[in-house]
Amino acid sequence: MHYISYYCASFPRGAQPWGAIVPPMNPPDDNPELGKLVLEVVENQIRDNDPPETRRTVERLIDEGYTADEARRLVSTAVVVEIFHTQRDHKPFNQNRFLWNLEHLPREPWDDDGNEFFDTWDGGGGA
């Protein structure tokens, strides 16, 4: 959790930290450097066991048949949601949303219309 806050706090408010590396708003497949940065956050969380839910989620996904690489990429979607909200909405890291999204993997955190499932959950309370 600290990695997301630290990563985003190292940039001026409203700045897109990956903007100097790649154009903003392209999907991660088009932004290999952005993808590497997000996976680095996931790796740091696993290595430091902070939060422990990240490691447990990767292990659960592997037990469900995903490769280690696939599991880490799935976990990265929860990281991306938090980076998105800190950068676009200037909101702090939301631990409840992050853990909820981890718990509900492999389902993506959003529906086909781009609405976040966490926002529609009774305990979510919106972003």
N, C-alpha and C positions, 0 to 999 in steps of 0.2 A: 504494500500500500504506500509506503513511504516513497518508493521509486517514482510512482506516478506524480505525487505532489512535488517531489524534488525536481523531477524532469520538467514539469510544467512551470514551476516557480522560477526556473532559471531563465525564463524568457519574459520580456515586457508584457504587461497586461494587454490582451487582445492580439498579440503576435502569434503567428503560426510557426511553431518551432521548426517545422520541416520545410517552410517556404523557401529557404535559401538553398535547400538541397533539391527539391522537386516542386513543380507547380502544385498549389493546393487544390483540393477537391477531386483529385484523380483517385480511382480505386487503388488499394494497395498493390494489386497485380501490376499496375502501371507505375507504381512508386516503390521500387525495390529497396531504396534507402529507408523510406518510412517503415516498410515491413520489417527491415532489420532492426530499426530502433525499437519498435513495439515488441518484437521477439526478444530483444535484449532485456526489456523490462520484465517479461515473463521469466526468462532465465535467471535474472537476479532474484526474483521472488521465490523461485524453486530452490536456488542455491542457499538463500538465507532463511528459507522456510518462513517467510514473512510476506503475506499472511500464510499460515499453514494450509488454508483452504485451497490455495493455488496448487500446491503439491498434491494434495488429496484429490483435487479435480483431475489433474493430469493422470494420476494413478487410476482413478475410476474410469476415465475414458479409455485408457489402455486396456483395462479389464473388460471393457465393453467391446473391444475389438479394433480400436483405432491405433495407429502407429504412434510412437512417441512424438514424431514430428507433427502429425495430424492433431494430436491432443494439445500440443503447445500452440498450434495455430488457432484451434478452437478457443482456447483460453485467451488468446490475444484479442478476440472480439470483445471480451469484457473490459480489457484494458483500453481498447479504442473508444468504447462508450465513455469512459471516464476522461480520457484526453479530450474527446469531442466537447464534453460539457464544460471542462475547465477552460478551454480555449474559446468556444463560441459563446457560452452563457456566462462566463466568468464566475462559475460556481465552484465551490471546493469539492474535493474528492468525496464521493458518496459511498461510504463503506457498505451500507445496506444494499444499495443498488448493485455494487460490484459483486458482493457475495451472492446475492439473489441470481445474478446473471451466471455466475460460476455454477451454482446449484442446478440451473436449468439447461446447462449445456448437455447435449450437442445442439439444442435448439438455438438459433440465432436470437440476439436480444431484441430484434424488431420484426414486425410483420412485413408483408409485401408492399404496404403503403408507407413504410418507414416509421411507423408508430412503435414506440418501445413498449414491450410487454410489461416491464416494471411499472410504467405509468398507469397501466390498467389494473394492476394487482391491488387488492384492498389495502395492503400495508404499504404500498409504494408511495403514495402521496405525491406523485408527480416528480418531475426532474428538478 
